[in-house]
Amino acid sequence: MPVTGAEDARWSAISSADDLYLRPNDDLVAVLLAAAERARAISLTSLEARSDPAHARWVRRWPGEHYRLLAALVATLQPATVVEIGTFKGHGALALAAGSSATKVITYDVVPWPEFADTALRASDLDGGQLEQRLGDLGDPAYLREQLVTLRSADLLFIDGPKDGVWEQHALAPILAALTDRRRLVILDDIRLLELVQLWRDLPFAKLDATSLGHWSGTGLLHTA
């Protein structure tokens, strides 16, 4: 049985990191610690205000949810461009944008943002130039090739796909393999869910499980080179 008495609980698994092909490196540890220190003082009040009550509570919570850490990672690294895969209701994209007004956030989904009920996004968010949504499936090799210039322009990627046991299994490896031209930080959501446990372990990159300082269902950091 999953844990009882918890607001949400999922099946998961744990394994030793000692025999990973590539272990976490000092750079990943330093980035996480610096961002965690920033996250302690970050307040995403504007994002809370436009969220439904459940999401507003999640935006506020840290550790346990990742929104403040997302903003803090952007504030720490000051990337010129961030790519998000999986817009959904826009909370991740808006948290990333809140980290630095100078950062461009390009977010991908297969569903236009207005079609989601209780979306946190507003039309004005996409009119000012900082935030852009593109519609397409990066798991489609043809669309991935079409978007490679944009993906490679990013210094930070946040991958928050459907965790349906299908998309990540066929899409994640080609996306990451296309980004080994230089070092960039990738944040992978929900790495403790059973659908991603083995996939995360097998990724051939230096990586760090940052769950205790991120999302309760798993936050992973990796460098692409």
C-alpha positions in Angstrom: 0.0 0.0 0.0 1.2 3.6 -0.6 1.7 5.7 2.5 -1.5 6.4 4.4 -2.4 9.7 6.0 -0.8 11.7 3.2 -2.7 14.2 1.0 -1.3 12.5 -2.0 0.7 9.2 -2.3 2.1 7.3 -5.2 4.1 4.0 -5.7 7.8 4.6 -6.1 11.1 2.8 -5.7 14.6 3.7 -4.5 18.0 2.4 -5.5 21.7 3.1 -4.7 23.4 5.9 -6.6 26.8 4.5 -5.9 27.0 2.5 -9.1 25.5 5.1 -11.5 27.3 5.4 -14.8 27.8 9.1 -14.1 27.5 10.3 -10.5 26.4 13.8 -9.4 29.2 16.4 -9.7 30.2 19.3 -7.5 28.8 21.8 -10.0 25.3 20.4 -9.7 25.5 20.4 -5.9 26.7 24.0 -6.0 23.9 25.1 -8.2 21.3 23.4 -6.1 22.6 24.8 -2.8 22.8 28.3 -4.2 19.3 28.1 -5.6 17.9 26.6 -2.4 19.3 29.5 -0.4 17.6 31.9 -2.9 14.3 30.0 -2.7 14.1 30.5 1.0 13.4 34.2 0.4 11.5 34.1 -2.8 7.8 34.9 -2.8 5.6 34.3 -5.8 2.7 36.4 -4.6 1.5 37.5 -8.1 1.4 33.8 -9.2 -0.5 32.9 -6.1 -3.0 35.6 -6.6 -4.0 34.4 -10.1 -4.1 30.7 -9.1 -7.0 28.7 -7.9 -6.9 27.9 -4.1 -5.2 24.5 -4.5 -2.5 25.8 -6.9 -2.0 28.9 -4.8 -1.2 26.7 -1.8 1.3 24.6 -4.0 2.9 27.8 -5.3 3.5 28.9 -1.7 4.8 25.6 -0.4 8.6 24.9 -0.5 10.1 22.4 -0.1 7.5 19.9 -1.2 6.5 21.8 -4.4 9.0 23.1 -6.9 7.8 26.6 -8.0 10.0 28.6 -5.7 13.0 26.4 -6.6 12.3 27.0 -10.3 12.3 30.7 -9.9 15.4 30.5 -7.7 17.3 28.4 -10.3 16.6 31.1 -12.9 17.6 33.8 -10.5 20.8 32.0 -9.7 21.9 31.1 -13.3 20.4 34.1 -15.1 19.8 32.2 -18.3 19.0 34.2 -21.4 16.6 31.6 -22.6 14.7 28.9 -20.8 12.7 26.1 -22.5 9.8 24.4 -20.7 8.3 21.2 -22.1 4.7 20.9 -20.8 2.9 24.2 -20.3 -0.3 22.8 -18.8 -1.9 25.6 -16.7 1.2 27.8 -16.9 2.4 27.7 -13.3 5.8 26.4 -14.1 6.4 28.9 -17.0 5.3 31.8 -14.8 7.5 30.7 -11.9 10.5 30.4 -14.3 9.7 33.9 -15.7 9.5 35.3 -12.2 13.1 34.3 -11.6 14.4 37.1 -13.9 12.7 39.6 -16.0 15.6 39.4 -18.5 15.0 35.7 -19.2 12.9 34.6 -22.2 10.7 31.5 -21.5 9.6 29.4 -24.4 7.1 26.8 -23.3 5.9 23.8 -25.4 2.6 21.9 -25.3 0.3 20.0 -27.6 -2.8 21.9 -26.2 -3.2 25.7 -26.3 -3.0 27.2 -22.9 -6.6 28.8 -22.9 -8.1 25.3 -23.3 -7.1 24.4 -19.7 -9.6 25.2 -17.0 -8.2 27.4 -14.2 -5.2 28.3 -16.2 -2.9 30.8 -14.5 -1.8 32.3 -17.8 -3.3 35.5 -19.3 -3.1 36.7 -22.8 -1.0 39.7 -21.6 1.6 37.2 -20.4 2.3 36.2 -24.0 2.1 39.7 -25.5 5.0 41.3 -23.7 7.8 39.2 -25.2 9.1 37.3 -22.1 6.8 34.3 -22.5 6.0 32.4 -25.6 4.0 29.2 -26.1 4.7 26.9 -29.1 2.3 24.1 -30.0 3.9 20.8 -31.0 5.1 17.4 -29.8 8.9 17.4 -29.2 8.6 13.6 -29.1 7.9 13.8 -32.8 11.4 13.5 -34.5 10.4 15.9 -37.3 9.2 18.6 -34.9 12.2 18.1 -32.7 14.5 18.7 -35.7 12.5 21.8 -36.5 12.9 23.2 -33.0 16.5 22.3 -32.4 17.9 25.8 -32.9 15.5 27.0 -30.1 16.3 24.1 -27.8 20.0 24.6 -28.2 19.7 28.3 -27.5 18.4 27.5 -24.0 20.7 27.5 -21.0 18.1 25.8 -18.8 15.3 23.3 -19.7 12.4 22.3 -17.5 10.9 19.0 -18.6 7.4 18.3 -17.2 5.8 15.9 -19.6 2.7 13.7 -19.0 4.4 10.8 -17.1 2.0 8.5 -19.0 4.6 5.7 -19.3 4.9 6.4 -23.0 6.0 10.0 -23.9 9.1 10.2 -21.7 10.2 6.7 -22.7 10.4 7.6 -26.4 11.0 11.3 -26.3 13.4 12.1 -23.5 16.5 10.3 -24.8 16.4 11.9 -28.3 15.8 15.4 -26.8 18.7 15.1 -24.4 21.0 13.5 -27.0 20.4 16.6 -29.2 21.6 18.9 -26.5 25.0 17.5 -25.8 26.7 20.3 -27.9 27.4 22.2 -24.7 26.6 22.2 -21.0 23.2 23.3 -19.9 21.1 22.5 -16.9 18.0 20.3 -17.2 15.3 20.0 -14.6 13.3 16.8 -14.8 10.0 16.7 -12.9 8.5 13.7 -11.1 11.5 11.5 -11.2 10.3 9.5 -8.2 7.1 8.3 -10.0 7.4 4.7 -11.0 7.0 5.7 -14.7 10.3 7.6 -14.5 12.4 5.8 -11.8 14.3 3.5 -14.2 14.4 6.1 -17.0 16.0 8.6 -14.7 18.5 6.1 -13.4 19.6 5.1 -16.9 20.1 8.6 -18.3 23.8 8.8 -19.3 24.5 12.2 -17.7 25.8 13.6 -14.5 22.7 14.0 -12.4 21.4 14.8 -8.9 18.2 13.9 -7.2 17.1 17.2 -5.7 13.7 15.9 -4.4 14.2 17.0 -0.8 14.6 20.6 -2.0 12.1 20.4 -4.9 8.9 18.6 -5.8 7.8 15.8 -3.4 7.2 13.5 -6.4 10.7 14.1 -7.6 13.0 16.8 -8.9 16.1 15.8 -10.9 18.9 18.0 -12.1 21.4 17.1 -14.8 24.0 18.6 -17.0 23.9 17.8 -20.7 27.7 18.0 -21.1 
